[in-house]
Amino acid sequence: MAKAHIYRKELKVLMLNNGFELARANKHYVWRNNEANVSISTAKTPSGVMAINQVKRQIRRQLGRVI
């Protein structure tokens, strides 16, 4: 449970720093960046220790940068 909480906190900070806001949260989180007209869906719970790095990779591929 603690790992999922840390994942959610890191995910929220990462996405807000890169201009994404939470569009909806059902079984997945769907984040929307209106400036770049891009949306990224992420899991609510991490599947492994590399989950945050995978999200960073998605952001880099969509926006060309990660902050």
C-alpha distances in whole Angstrom, upper triangle without the diagonal:
4,5,5,6,9,10,11,13,15,15,17,19,20,21,23,25,26,27,25,24,22,24,22,19,19,17,17,18,21,23,26,29,32,34,34,33,30,27,24,21,18,15,12,9,10,13,13,14,17,15,16,20,20,20,22,25,25,26,28,30,30,31,33,31,27,27
4,5,5,6,9,10,11,12,14,16,17,18,20,22,23,25,26,24,24,22,25,23,20,21,19,19,19,22,23,26,28,32,33,33,33,30,27,24,22,18,16,13,11,11,14,13,13,16,15,15,18,20,19,21,24,24,25,27,29,29,30,31,29,26,25
4,5,5,6,9,10,11,12,14,16,16,18,20,21,22,24,22,22,21,23,22,19,20,18,17,17,20,21,24,26,30,31,31,31,28,25,21,19,16,13,12,9,8,10,10,9,12,11,12,15,16,16,18,20,21,22,24,26,26,27,28,26,23,22
4,5,5,6,9,10,10,12,14,15,16,18,20,21,22,20,19,17,20,18,15,16,14,13,13,17,18,22,24,27,29,28,28,25,22,19,16,13,10,8,6,6,9,10,10,13,11,11,15,15,15,17,19,19,20,23,25,25,26,27,25,22,22
4,5,5,6,9,10,11,13,14,15,17,19,20,21,19,18,17,20,18,15,17,16,15,14,18,18,21,23,27,28,28,28,26,23,20,18,15,13,10,9,10,13,13,13,15,13,13,16,17,16,18,21,21,21,24,26,26,26,28,26,22,21
4,5,5,6,8,10,11,12,14,16,17,18,20,19,18,17,21,20,17,19,18,16,15,18,18,21,23,26,28,27,28,25,23,20,18,15,14,12,10,10,13,13,11,13,11,10,14,16,14,16,19,19,19,22,24,24,24,26,23,20,19
4,5,5,6,9,10,10,12,14,15,16,18,16,16,15,18,17,15,17,16,13,12,15,15,19,20,24,25,25,25,22,19,16,15,11,10,9,7,7,10,10,9,10,8,7,11,12,11,13,16,16,16,19,21,21,22,23,21,17,17
4,6,5,6,9,10,10,12,14,15,17,14,14,12,15,14,12,14,14,12,10,13,13,16,18,22,23,23,23,20,18,15,13,10,10,7,8,9,12,13,13,14,11,10,13,14,12,14,17,16,16,19,21,21,21,23,21,18,17
4,5,5,6,9,10,11,12,15,16,14,14,13,17,16,15,17,17,15,13,15,14,17,19,22,23,23,24,21,19,17,16,13,13,11,11,12,16,16,14,15,13,11,14,16,13,14,18,18,17,20,22,22,21,23,21,17,16
4,6,5,6,9,10,11,12,15,13,14,14,17,18,16,19,18,16,13,15,14,17,18,21,22,22,23,20,18,16,15,12,13,12,12,11,15,14,12,12,10,8,11,13,11,11,15,15,14,16,19,19,19,20,17,14,13
4,6,5,6,9,10,11,12,11,11,11,14,14,13,16,16,12,10,12,10,13,15,18,19,19,20,17,15,12,11,9,10,10,10,10,13,14,13,12,9,7,10,11,8,9,13,12,12,14,17,16,16,18,16,13,12
4,5,5,6,8,10,11,9,9,9,12,13,12,16,16,13,10,12,10,12,13,17,18,18,19,17,15,13,13,11,12,11,13,13,17,17,17,16,13,11,14,14,11,12,16,15,13,16,19,17,17,19,17,14,13
4,6,5,6,9,10,10,10,11,15,16,16,19,20,17,14,15,12,14,14,17,18,18,20,18,16,15,15,14,15,15,16,15,19,19,17,17,14,11,14,15,12,12,15,15,13,16,19,18,17,18,16,12,10
4,6,5,6,9,9,11,12,15,17,17,20,20,16,13,14,11,13,13,16,16,16,18,15,14,12,14,12,14,14,15,15,18,17,16,14,12,9,11,12,9,8,12,12,10,12,15,14,13,15,12,9,8
4,5,5,6,5,7,9,12,14,14,17,18,14,11,11,8,9,9,13,13,13,14,12,11,10,11,10,13,14,15,15,18,19,18,16,13,11,12,13,9,9,12,11,9,12,14,13,12,14,12,9,9
4,5,5,5,6,9,12,14,15,19,20,17,13,13,9,10,9,12,13,14,15,14,13,13,14,14,16,16,18,18,22,22,21,20,17,14,16,16,13,12,16,15,12,14,17,15,14,16,14,11,10
4,6,7,10,12,16,18,19,22,23,20,16,16,12,13,11,14,13,14,16,15,15,14,16,16,19,19,20,20,23,23,21,19,17,14,15,16,13,12,15,14,11,13,16,15,13,14,11,9,6
4,6,9,12,15,17,18,22,22,19,15,14,11,10,8,11,11,11,13,11,12,12,14,15,18,19,20,20,22,22,21,19,17,14,14,15,11,10,12,12,8,10,13,11,9,11,9,7,6
4,7,10,12,16,17,21,22,19,15,13,9,8,6,8,8,9,11,10,11,12,14,15,19,19,21,22,24,25,24,22,19,16,17,17,14,13,15,14,10,13,15,12,10,13,11,10,9
4,7,9,12,14,17,18,15,11,9,6,5,4,8,9,10,10,9,8,9,11,12,15,16,19,19,22,23,22,20,17,15,16,16,12,12,15,12,10,13,14,12,11,14,13,12,12
4,6,9,11,15,17,14,10,9,5,5,6,9,11,12,12,11,9,10,11,12,15,15,18,19,22,24,23,22,19,17,19,18,14,15,18,15,13,16,18,15,15,18,17,15,15
4,6,7,11,13,11,7,6,5,6,9,11,14,15,14,12,10,10,10,11,13,12,15,17,20,22,22,21,18,16,19,18,14,16,18,16,14,18,19,16,17,20,19,17,17
4,7,10,13,11,8,6,5,6,9,10,14,15,12,11,9,10,10,12,14,13,17,19,22,24,25,24,20,19,21,20,16,18,20,17,16,19,20,17,18,21,21,20,20
4,7,9,8,6,5,7,9,13,14,18,18,16,14,11,11,10,11,12,11,15,18,20,23,24,23,19,19,22,20,17,19,21,18,18,21,22,19,20,24,23,22,22
4,6,6,5,6,9,12,15,17,21,21,19,16,13,12,9,10,10,8,12,15,17,20,22,21,17,18,20,19,16,19,21,18,18,22,22,20,22,25,24,22,23
4,5,7,9,12,15,18,20,24,23,21,19,15,14,11,11,10,9,12,15,17,20,22,22,18,19,22,20,18,21,23,20,21,24,24,22,24,27,27,25,26
4,7,9,13,16,20,22,25,24,22,19,16,14,10,9,7,7,9,13,14,17,20,20,16,18,20,18,16,20,21,19,20,24,23,22,24,27,27,25,26
4,6,10,13,16,19,22,21,19,16,12,10,6,6,5,5,9,11,12,16,18,17,13,15,17,15,13,16,18,15,16,20,20,18,21,23,23,21,22
4,6,10,13,16,19,18,17,14,10,8,6,5,6,6,10,12,14,17,18,17,13,13,16,14,12,15,16,14,14,18,18,17,18,21,21,19,19
4,7,10,13,16,15,13,10,7,6,4,6,9,10,13,15,17,19,20,19,15,15,17,15,12,15,16,13,13,17,16,14,16,19,19,18,19
4,7,10,12,12,11,8,5,5,6,8,11,12,15,16,18,20,21,19,16,14,16,15,11,13,15,12,11,14,15,12,13,17,16,15,16
4,6,9,9,7,6,4,7,9,11,15,16,19,20,22,24,24,22,19,17,19,17,13,15,16,13,11,15,15,11,12,16,16,15,16
4,6,6,6,5,6,9,12,14,17,18,21,22,24,25,25,23,20,18,19,18,14,14,16,13,10,13,14,10,10,13,13,13,14
4,6,5,7,8,12,14,17,21,22,25,25,28,29,29,27,24,22,23,21,18,18,19,16,14,16,16,13,12,15,16,16,17
4,6,8,11,14,17,19,23,24,27,27,29,30,30,27,25,23,23,22,19,18,19,17,14,15,16,12,10,14,14,15,15
4,5,9,12,15,18,22,23,26,26,28,29,28,25,23,21,21,20,17,16,16,14,11,13,12,9,7,11,12,13,15
4,7,10,14,17,20,22,25,25,27,29,29,26,23,22,22,20,17,17,18,14,13,15,14,10,10,13,15,16,18
4,7,10,13,17,19,22,22,23,25,25,23,20,18,19,17,14,14,14,11,9,12,11,7,8,12,13,14,16
4,7,10,14,16,18,19,20,22,23,21,17,17,17,15,12,14,14,10,10,13,12,9,10,14,15,15,17
4,7,10,13,15,15,17,18,19,17,14,13,14,12,9,11,11,8,8,11,11,9,11,14,14,14,16
4,7,9,12,13,14,16,18,16,12,13,14,11,9,12,13,9,11,14,13,12,14,17,17,16,18
4,7,9,9,11,13,14,13,9,10,12,9,7,11,12,10,11,14,14,14,16,18,18,16,17
4,5,6,8,11,13,12,9,10,13,11,10,13,14,13,14,18,18,17,19,22,21,19,20
4,7,9,12,14,14,11,12,15,14,12,15,17,16,17,20,21,20,22,24,23,20,21
4,6,9,11,12,9,11,14,13,12,16,17,17,18,21,22,22,24,25,24,21,22
4,5,7,8,6,8,11,10,11,14,15,15,17,19,20,21,22,24,22,20,21
4,7,8,6,10,12,10,12,15,15,16,18,20,20,21,24,25,24,21,23
4,5,6,9,10,10,12,14,15,16,18,20,21,22,24,24,23,21,22
4,6,8,9,10,12,13,14,16,18,19,20,22,23,23,22,19,20
4,6,5,6,9,10,11,13,14,15,17,19,20,20,19,16,18
4,5,5,6,9,10,11,13,14,16,17,18,19,18,15,17
4,5,5,6,9,10,11,12,14,15,16,17,15,12,13
4,5,5,6,9,10,10,12,14,15,15,13,11,13
4,5,5,6,9,10,11,12,14,14,14,12,14
4,5,5,6,9,10,11,12,13,12,10,12
4,5,5,6,9,10,10,11,9,7,9
4,5,5,6,9,10,10,9,8,12
4,5,5,6,9,10,10,9,13
4,5,5,6,7,7,6,9
4,6,5,5,5,5,9
4,6,6,8,9,13
4,6,8,10,13
4,5,8,10
4,7,10
4,7
4
